[in-house]
Amino acid sequence: MDPQRLLRENPLFCGATEEALREAGRVAVPYHFEEGEVLLFQDRDGELLHLLTSGAVRISRLGTGQLERTVSELYAPNLVGESALLLGGERNATVTATLPSDTLALHRPHLEMIARRDPTLLWNLARILAGRVRDLNDELIASGHSTDAALAHVLRGLYAQRVQAGIPDAQALPLTHADLMVRLSASRETVSRVLRRFQKQGLIRVADGRLYLLRPEVLDGYDPEDGQHHSEA
């Protein structure tokens, strides 16, 4: 597919000039990653930004005691690697393909040159980063409330991304017990107990290694005290 068309669909280049799109298309380097391949490694120098044009990735971070925690999942069109590119130094997370994925990569000097010519990219990048900070704050608040609230937040966010990306059967979430244990920083027993509670409330069904949302609308404003949407209380 034409690189300029792929760039135009990426949130970083929303509203960008044709000149910026042409220049980015000229210098962007195409990559392909199979499921399980790593795009970016934590603690490595970051001089490359990947514009995700197809597929999906998982962002994870090694914390205290070398415990890996999933920070988020992203579906195309999107971008990864922006933090190290802006701040300099090493990357603070590892990015792994969870589906066969294609990217267009931009090196720091090229991105700086294009952004100087078209400041729209800087505004777009600011909006993207602000949205990610908001989502992280929401997840921290939910995690501080209860494991039920944290799970509802994770399921709602992943479902919304899959819908936005046009994924068929968006309600079938590729989440396992192990995934949720890492994402929620909870034991297998705790995750199992919360999943059973959600199933009893008719919110989910677990089968064939997937978690199926049955009533995704209820997760928006989920009240862990009684499993009800706030507007229904």
N, C-alpha and C positions, 0 to 999 in steps of 0.2 A: 504494500500500500504506500501511497505517496507520503513521505515524511512530513510535509507541510500540513497535510490533512490530519495526520495523527497528532501533530503538535497543536493544531487548532482545537482539537477535542480535549486537550489536557488543561486542567484548571490553572496551571502556571501561565499559559499563553492565552487565557480568555481575554478577548478584546485587544490582543496585540496587533501591531501594524503588520502589513504584508512584508515590509522590509525585514522586521524582526523574525517573522516566520521563515522567510527565505534564508536568512543568515543562519538561523538555528538548524534548519533542514540541511544546510550545506556542511555544518561542522558536527552534527549529532552522529554518534556511533551506535549502530544497532547491536543489541545483544539478545540472545535467547537463553532461557533457563528452564530446565526440566524441573518437575516437582521434586522438592527436597534439596535442590542446589541453592547455595548461598550467594546472594548478590553482593552483600556488604558484611564485613566482619567487625564486631566490636573491638575497640582498642587498636584498630588500624588507622593510618592516616586517611583523611577524607578529602580528596580533590575532585570527586566525581559525583554528579547528581544523576539519578536514574529517573526518567519519566516513564512510568508504567503504562504501556499502551494496550496490553492484554494480560489476562491472568489475575493472580492474586498473590499477596505475600503476607508473611507473619513477621512482626517486629518483636524481638525478644531481647532481654537484658540479663546479664549475669550479675547477681548481687552478692551480698555477704555470704560466705561459705560456698561460693560458686553455684548458688542455686539459681537456675534459669527461670525467669518469669516472662510470660507473654505480655507485652504491653498493648498491642493492638493488631488487628488484621486490616489490610487495605486491598481494595479491588480497583482494577483499571476503570477509567483513567485516573491516575494519581501520580505522586512523586515520592521518592525516598532519598535520603542522604543529604537533605538540605541543611541540617543543623551543623554538621562538621564542616560543610562547605562555607557556611556563614561565619562560624565561630573560629574556624581553624583548629588544628590539632587532631586528636583521635576521635573516632566514632564512638558514640555512647550506646550503640545497640547493634545487634545482628539482624539482618534482613534475609529471610529464606522464602523461596517460592513454594507456595502451597498448591499451585496449579501450574501447568506449563505456561510460561510468561515471557512476554517480549517487552523490551525497553528501548528507549533512545537515551543515550548517555551524553551529558554535557560536562566538559571540564571547566574548572573554575575560571580560567582566563576568558574562555568563550562566553560563559554566562555573564561575567562582569561586563564584557564589551557589549553584549546585546542589551543588557539592562540599562547601561548608560545611554544607549540610543533610544530605548523605549522603557521609561519608568513604570509603565503599566505592569511589568513583571514584578517590580518591587511591591506594588500595592497588592497584587495577587498573592505573592508569597506571604505578605503580612496577614492577609485574610486567612490563608491556609493555616499558618502557625497559630493564629488566634483561635481558630476553630479547634485545633488539636489541644491547645491548653484548656479550653472550655470543656472538651470531652474528658480530658484527664482529671480535671477538677470534679466533674460530675461523678466519675468512677470512684474517686477517692472518697467523696461524700457518701456514695452508696455503700462502699466497702466498710466505712466507719459505722454505718447504721446496722447492717446485718449481712450474713452470707446470702440470705434470700434476696435482699435488695441488690446486692452486688451481682448475683446471677441474673436477675431481671434486667439490670443495666447492660450486662454483656450480651445477653440474647437479643435485646432490643436493638443495640448498636450494630451487631453483626447482621441481623435481619435487614435493617434499614440500608446498610451498605450493599447487600446482595440485591435488594430491590432496585436501588439507584443504578447499580451496574448492569441491570437487566439479566441477572442470573436466572435461568429456568429453575422452577421449583425452589424459590428463594426461602421458603419456610423449612427446608431440609438443611439444617445447619451441620457442617462437618466438625462436630465437637465430640470428643470422647471424655470418659472420666478423667484420664490423664491430662487432657487439655484443660479441663475445668479446674482440676487440682492446682495446676501451675498458675492459671489465670487468676484464681480466687485466693491463692495461698492458703488452701484448706486441705484437710486430710481426706482420704478416700471415703471414710465413714461420714464425714460432714457433707461432702458433695452428694453421696448416695442418699442421705436423709433429705436434703433439700430437693433433689430431683424427684424423690418419691412424693414429697409434699406438692410439688408443682404438677405431677401427674394426677394426684388425687383431686386437685383443683381444676383439672381439665385444661391446663395451659400447654402441656407438652405431651409428646409420646416418644419413647426411646426404643429404637429398633434398627437392626442391620448396621450397627455402628454409627448411627446418626441420631440427631435429636431433632424432632419435628415440632415446630410451633403450631399449635392448634388454634390459639386465640392471641395472635401477636398484638392486637390492639389493647389488650388488657395490661400488657407490660408497660405501657406508657402511663406513668403515675401509679405503678404497682405499690400497694400497701402491704408490707410483709406481715402486718398484724393479723389481717383477715383475708389476704389474697385478693382484695377487691381493688378496682380502679377507683381513684379518689372521687371522681365525678359520680360514681355509683353509690357512694356511702351515704 
